[in-house]
Every structure is written in structure tokens, then in C-alpha cells.
Amino acid sequence: MNCMSDLNSSFVLEVIARRLPTRLQRKWVKIGSRIEEEGIEPKFDDILKL
């Protein structure tokens, strides 16, 4: 596996999100939900945009 695919795994994104401050966790839930509604898996790049 390459490094980006490792970072894009849902498990890694969840671990990263849990370490964020509460305010950013809430923001990530909103952003991640919008992305999933479009039928796309959230990626590491998306969490960086917070």
C-alpha cells in the first residue's frame, strides 16, 4: 500500500478526527457528511481543509 491510501482509510481518518478539538470534530462531521451525501468517501485531504 502507498502512504496516501493508508491515510485515506476510514480507520485512520477516524483516529485523526478523535484527536481534534471538539469544535473541529463537529466541523468535520458536517463536512464529512456532506461529502458522503455526494456518494464520495472522505479523504485525508478533506480533513486538512478544516
N, C-alpha and C positions, 0 to 999 in steps of 0.2 A: 504494500500500500504506500501511496505517496503521502507526504505531510499534509497537503490541503484536504485530501479525502478523510484523513484522520480527524482534522479539525472540524470538518463539516458533519461528522457523525452526530446524531441526536443526543447520544450519551455525553459527548464532550461539550456540546452546547449547553446541556442542562447543568453540567458541573460548573461551567463558566458563569451561567446565569445565577446560580445559587450563591456565588461569591460576590455578586454585585450588591451595592447598597439597595435597600428596599425601593427607593424611588426609581432607580434604573431597572430593577426587576419588573416593576409594574409597567414601565415603558416598554420593556422587551416583550412582555406578554401581549400588549396591544399590537406591537409591530409584528411579532411572530404570528399572531392570529390572523392579521391581515394578509400576510404572505401565504399562509396555509389556505385561506379562503380562495386565493387565486389558483390553488392546486399546485403550489410550488413548495418544496421543502426549504425551510430557513437555512441559511448558510453562515459560516463564520464571518464572512464579510458583512452580513446584515447586522450582526451583534456589534461589530466595530463602529457602525454608524450611530450608535447611541451617543 
